[in-house]
Amino acid sequence: MINIGVFFGGPSVEHEVSVITAQQAISQLLKMPGYQVVPIYISKDNQWYTGDYLLEVEHFKDLNKVITESQKVNMVKSNKCAMLIKDPIPKLKSAYVTSVDIAFPIIHGTGGEDGTLQGFLEHMDIPYIGCNVLSASMTMDKIASKLFLKNSGVRVVEGDWFYTHDWIMYQSAIIDALEEKLNYPMIVKPADIGSSVGVTPAKNRNELINAIDLARFFTNRILVERMLVGMREINISVVGDSEKLELSVCEEPLSASDFLTYEEKYVNSNQTKGMSAAKRKLPADLTNSLKKEIEKMAAEAFVALDCAGVSRIDFMIDSQSGLPYINEFNTIPGSLSFYLWEATGKSFKELLEAMISAAHRTYRRKKSLTRSNTINILSTADLKGIKK
């Protein structure tokens, strides 16, 4: 039996969204033979908990009770796995709770989607589903990913960025620079927050100032882009890794506003289904040439950023030029995109198996590398006086 640790929650504004996504995955993993689900809930104050109480989504209507009904734990490295131990460690009883053979991070946003949890799992030396440290941090950061993709020859919308502390000191200069480079309407985005949190369109200077003032409460860096007028949003998912990948069908989300808001994704729709319940046209109505261009760009971007697991890549189609632009990446745990794969002919369970297989391939490649020097240069060095 393979123990799969499902991490969710976290110290992020997307905490509740993470709970929804994790419960969707857990419901499928519980039906898959050979796997034992180990739920690992991370509270908003960054404490870790486990226990069967975490397996029911209804329990999360009361987060305080979730904590009192669960076992607080820490994770430590063991031989060929990681272990969860009780926190605090009991004096007279065993601290051992359970082991984790493979990790499944499903924490949206800060603390989970940005590479920090992946770095911890690297120290635990166990396979984990999804992007590595660099890939996770790059895809989470809208500024970094756009700069990298642009340099890799992948088409992205033009824009500019700045620090929030510079905004406080040089507001007029920043507005002037943005208006010189971009035409209205523009769209303002926090650099490292997902689910459309803090994202606001601006049709004039006053709206731009208000949008930036809102975004700076969520981030230290702000991205401002040209907003495509009358654009179509097209999404596609990629599963696998740089060695082996598959592409899903395309979808066209349908929004009453200029872009899909947080409320449309998670509040006004069925809250236990998240993005899977949002209104959409699936498959999207695309010409064969446009569909192929989107597929090519998606695969190239997925490989260039060294993604793994599953990613949903959001495109925008310019109504005037007809050209597709990559808008942003939604990697694990930002999106499992299972509804796109069900429409492609791959069940949710088959999707999870593909993600687990990619995690093992990535882990095997990493373990085959030389990571340390067998020669101890200190054994023959003269160390006398080195601290003087």
Secondary structure, 3 states (H helix, E strand, C coil): CEEEEEEEECCCCCHHHHHHHHHHHHHHHCCCCCEEEEEEEECCCCCEEECHHHHCHHHHHCHHHHHHCCEEEEEEEECCEEEEEECCCCCCCCCEEEEECEEEECCCCCCCCCCHHHHHHHHHCCCECCCCHHHHHHHHCHHHHHHHHHHCCCCECCEEEEEHHHHHHCHHHHHHHHHHHCCCCEEEEECCCCCCCCCEEECCHHHHHHHHHHHCCCCCEEEEEECCCCCEEEEEEEEECCCCEEECCCEEECCCCCCCCHHHHHHCCCCCCHHHHCCEECCCCCCHHHHHHHHHHHHHHHHHCCCCEEEEEEEEECCCCCCEEEEEEEECCCCCCHHHHHHHCCCHHHHHHHHHHHHHHHHHHHHCCCCCCCCCHHHCCCCCCCCC
